[in-house]
Amino acid sequence: MQRRAQREQPERAKRLTRVLVCAAAVPVMLVATGCSSDSGSDDGGDKAASASASASPSPTVQAAAYRTLPEACGVLSKKTLKDLAPKAKSGKEGSSDDVASRASCSWSSLDNNGVKGSQFRWLNVSLLRFESDTTRGPGDKLAQEYYDKQVREVRATPGAKGLNAQAVAGTGNEATAVRYDLKKKEGTFKQQTVVARVENVVVTLDYNGAGLAGDKTPDAAALLSDAKKAAREAVLSVTRANGPSAASGSPSAPASGRPSAPASEAPSASASGKS
């Protein structure tokens, strides 16, 4: 028995030694685990900072080419006005709360020949400029949308007879002329409307004529030719008002803080023969 007990003592001593060694190893493992956890936390912070640094910049849109409009009553030369509205004393400027974005002017001419009849002419020029907007898009795109809308509205004029639409070359980026007859109690009015877009500006020119009190009806082809000439002149006035470098536009410039002019507030094409 005594020898058996003596043999078991060394075995118990070995087992005790292994237990102590394992116990001593536990704190080391815990320390290693703690370091690993801290390191992971730092990596997460770095990743968050990196993600924040690579966030998308504020949205930008190409700046509109034209920033202003010419004086509406000054877009046509004296010679042109004399040809189209010879009896007009002066232009009547339309009301606008921002003449740099929307403007219009009209001229009324009545050549009264008494019992021999009278020749009536009415001319109107409307200008609408669109600003680039980060939500709605570039100014020229907004102008094109309004241009298309204007042409559709003119072609849908109630009571229009013999309507004809044609593209007009050499007038801004794009232009359309629409002509038709409109019968009224005073007589038959020959209506010509030219809608043109130059960059972010839409020019709408209305020109109509009528022979009143038995006078002869004016020639529609001649009126249309005059209207096209006047529309080109108005478009050129817009370009000149903005200087030679206006059409370049800054590709990275942020949108202006001023909102674009809503199409619903723009002067619409007139189909009436106002006197």
Summary of the structure (lengths in Angstrom):
residues: 275
radius of gyration: 39.4
end to end distance: 138.6
largest distance: 156.7
contacts: 826
relative contact order: 0.16
helix: 40%
strand: 25%
